[in-house]
Amino acid sequence: MLSATVKADCFCFIPSMEKTEPDLLESLPALGKLRQLHPEYIRRAETAQIIVRQFCREVLAPRVLEIDRKCSEDPAYFDWELWRKANQAKLNISPIPQKLGGLGWSALDNAVLVEELTSVCLASASNITFNTFGLLGALVECRTDVILKIIRLMTEAQEAERPLFWSWAITEPEAGTDMEEAAAMARMRPSTRAEKVTGGYRLNGTKCFITNGSLAHYVIANIPMDPDQPLTSMATFLIPTNTEGFKVGRVERKCGQKASQTAELFFKDVFVPEENLWEPPGRGLHHTREILSITRGYIGLAALGLARGALETCIRYASQKKTAHGFLIQEDWVRFAVADMLKDLMTVRNQCYNFALALDTYHVWSMFERLPIKLALKILPRKWLLSEALLSLARNPIISRAGGWYKKSLVSDVMVEKFVKYGSAAKVAGTDLAVRVTARVLDIVGLEGLANEHGLEKYFRDAKVTQIYEGTNQVNRLDIFNHEIGEQIQDWRGS
Ligand SMILES: Cc1cc2nc3c(=O)[nH]c(=O)nc-3n(C[C@H](O)[C@H](O)[C@H](O)COP(=O)(O)OP(=O)(O)OC[C@H]3O[C@@H](n4cnc5c(N)ncnc54)[C@H](O)[C@@H]3O)c2cc1C
């Protein structure tokens, strides 16, 4: 006989927010080998799990439904108290090395952070982790001065408890998917335009559905120099939002991920100086692809966390819900459904964590493990690393570009495209799983699941959104096909 209630510590490979001990190795036993080789690496990820779960239990979980309700009434509502607590815990600057003021969390640690937060609330997870976009943008750009400047901005803001938000703006009213793929970009006609003027660039046009757009202090935007030749003229700019001519439009009312604001952005003769040109004309798409090569996999992880949270909620409900024969969880059809979902979660968990481990091994995160950077972080005092003197030195064009060359020697363009493929696969697998699981748990729970207080209908609404952003799942599938099969088709045609 099954017991009437299910306690968190009897879940074996469903990690749970309720657990106070780490269970990373239980759900991913292959990590045991890695623990033998690099005990510190795994120990840190386990510590991350404990820290984030405590945050979820004590801070996040008690308020998520209330936030969702408030955002349904007012899409511009923002829970500043939640932001303050996440900022105090440094969860919003987690990848920055400890020596510089962050938590020094690896891609694996950040995978844990994302999965744990999204198991409670996708939108709040976005509000907390999206902030590292500034750092991510800088890391893929990898100009020494840009990285130092952004780390300084982020750590100073964190210490002063001053909000600092970043946005990444590629989507336009007439161009969503088209901004993420070469053939589509070559054909599209964007509304935005950049013009070269003395000392910098003048920007015009509209971006839409931009996460954090209404809160952002900086926007990283892709804008073409020639809208008739978007692919060959697309450039990447860093735009401080206090610049004259920048305006925020409507904050969207969405079906899900409500607490994460998405907004329209207007640029009217916005001037940005030369130094804020991050990627020159023709390299903008590459910047996008490099960001996507990291973020798509994390959307897979976010959706995995969401699916897990929904399933956990459903199991708890079904183990307490009385039926004519005992408890709902004892019905055979429910057991089969739950077993199916557990099996799928396990498969996607392996895939997504494999992606995170690969990021630590081959992508920008691996830079933190390289001798020159490790040595600099070990020997040089923090004050000096973030000093104005070092920043001025880093602005020297040769030193500034040296970071980019160094990164390119570690993460080539070919590697970036491989990660787009792995990331797309993780994104499609995770987000399709989330939609399947959140729909199926509603089948199990029935009418009560549609009431807001169980949180299940929120998981369902949130899951749908994940299939659309970071490239729709259809377009992610095309990326997988084109990388694996596309070139072979050309070979076959040619032979
Ligand atoms: C919550 C949320 C947050 C977002 N945050 C951001 C953000 O921070 N920054 C940002 O820039 N954007 C953001 N977006 C926008 C998001 O990236 C786009 O919605 C997404 O890229 C899809 O673009 P679209 O909606 O214009 O769809 P479209 O590109 O118009 O696609 C419509 C349909 O056509 C299909 N399709 C399109 N092109 C092709 C093709 N070449 N081949 C086959 N099928 C195709 C698509 O799969 C889809 O089914 C966000 C969106 C949401 C919902």
PDBQT file of the ligand as one rigid body, heavy atoms in Angstrom, charges set to zero:
ROOT
HETATM    1  C1  LIG A 501       8.228  36.187 -22.948  1.00  0.00    +0.000 C 
HETATM    2  C2  LIG A 501       9.028  36.590 -24.143  1.00  0.00    +0.000 A 
HETATM    3  C3  LIG A 501      10.242  37.226 -23.949  1.00  0.00    +0.000 A 
HETATM    4  C4  LIG A 501      11.004  37.630 -25.035  1.00  0.00    +0.000 A 
HETATM    5  N1  LIG A 501      12.190  38.294 -24.810  1.00  0.00    +0.000 NA
HETATM    6  C5  LIG A 501      12.912  38.748 -25.868  1.00  0.00    +0.000 A 
HETATM    7  C6  LIG A 501      14.124  39.489 -25.646  1.00  0.00    +0.000 A 
HETATM    8  O1  LIG A 501      14.560  39.705 -24.518  1.00  0.00    +0.000 OA
HETATM    9  N2  LIG A 501      14.782  39.965 -26.729  1.00  0.00    +0.000 N 
HETATM   10  C7  LIG A 501      14.353  39.746 -27.997  1.00  0.00    +0.000 A 
HETATM   11  O2  LIG A 501      14.992  40.226 -28.924  1.00  0.00    +0.000 OA
HETATM   12  N3  LIG A 501      13.208  39.046 -28.242  1.00  0.00    +0.000 NA
HETATM   13  C8  LIG A 501      12.475  38.549 -27.217  1.00  0.00    +0.000 A 
HETATM   14  N4  LIG A 501      11.306  37.834 -27.435  1.00  0.00    +0.000 N 
HETATM   15  C9  LIG A 501      10.857  37.619 -28.801  1.00  0.00    +0.000 C 
HETATM   16  C10 LIG A 501      11.115  36.202 -29.272  1.00  0.00    +0.000 C 
HETATM   17  O3  LIG A 501      12.489  35.964 -29.409  1.00  0.00    +0.000 OA
HETATM   18  C11 LIG A 501      10.339  36.009 -30.583  1.00  0.00    +0.000 C 
HETATM   19  O4  LIG A 501       8.980  35.938 -30.219  1.00  0.00    +0.000 OA
HETATM   20  C12 LIG A 501      10.731  34.747 -31.301  1.00  0.00    +0.000 C 
HETATM   21  O5  LIG A 501      12.016  34.898 -31.862  1.00  0.00    +0.000 OA
HETATM   22  C13 LIG A 501       9.753  34.421 -32.412  1.00  0.00    +0.000 C 
HETATM   23  O6  LIG A 501       9.578  35.503 -33.245  1.00  0.00    +0.000 OA
HETATM   24  P1  LIG A 501       8.118  35.965 -33.692  1.00  0.00    +0.000 P 
HETATM   25  O7  LIG A 501       7.258  35.950 -32.501  1.00  0.00    +0.000 OA
HETATM   26  O8  LIG A 501       8.237  37.240 -34.450  1.00  0.00    +0.000 OA
HETATM   27  O9  LIG A 501       7.629  34.824 -34.650  1.00  0.00    +0.000 OA
HETATM   28  P2  LIG A 501       7.842  34.744 -36.198  1.00  0.00    +0.000 P 
HETATM   29  O10 LIG A 501       9.289  34.813 -36.516  1.00  0.00    +0.000 OA
HETATM   30  O11 LIG A 501       6.944  35.710 -36.863  1.00  0.00    +0.000 OA
HETATM   31  O12 LIG A 501       7.338  33.281 -36.493  1.00  0.00    +0.000 OA
HETATM   32  C14 LIG A 501       5.946  32.962 -36.700  1.00  0.00    +0.000 C 
HETATM   33  C15 LIG A 501       5.851  31.499 -37.108  1.00  0.00    +0.000 C 
HETATM   34  O13 LIG A 501       6.593  31.259 -38.331  1.00  0.00    +0.000 OA
HETATM   35  C16 LIG A 501       7.586  30.270 -38.137  1.00  0.00    +0.000 C 
HETATM   36  N5  LIG A 501       8.797  30.663 -38.865  1.00  0.00    +0.000 N 
HETATM   37  C17 LIG A 501       9.365  31.876 -38.872  1.00  0.00    +0.000 A 
HETATM   38  N6  LIG A 501      10.470  31.883 -39.654  1.00  0.00    +0.000 NA
HETATM   39  C18 LIG A 501      10.606  30.640 -40.130  1.00  0.00    +0.000 A 
HETATM   40  C19 LIG A 501      11.546  30.010 -40.999  1.00  0.00    +0.000 A 
HETATM   41  N7  LIG A 501      12.593  30.663 -41.508  1.00  0.00    +0.000 N 
HETATM   42  N8  LIG A 501      11.350  28.718 -41.290  1.00  0.00    +0.000 NA
HETATM   43  C20 LIG A 501      10.298  28.036 -40.794  1.00  0.00    +0.000 A 
HETATM   44  N9  LIG A 501       9.384  28.578 -39.961  1.00  0.00    +0.000 NA
HETATM   45  C21 LIG A 501       9.530  29.856 -39.642  1.00  0.00    +0.000 A 
HETATM   46  C22 LIG A 501       7.854  30.256 -36.638  1.00  0.00    +0.000 C 
HETATM   47  O14 LIG A 501       8.331  29.004 -36.203  1.00  0.00    +0.000 OA
HETATM   48  C23 LIG A 501       6.469  30.536 -36.069  1.00  0.00    +0.000 C 
HETATM   49  O15 LIG A 501       5.723  29.348 -36.075  1.00  0.00    +0.000 OA
HETATM   50  C24 LIG A 501      10.547  37.388 -26.371  1.00  0.00    +0.000 A 
HETATM   51  C25 LIG A 501       9.331  36.729 -26.562  1.00  0.00    +0.000 A 
HETATM   52  C26 LIG A 501       8.574  36.331 -25.474  1.00  0.00    +0.000 A 
HETATM   53  C27 LIG A 501       7.286  35.625 -25.718  1.00  0.00    +0.000 C 
ENDROOT
TORSDOF 0
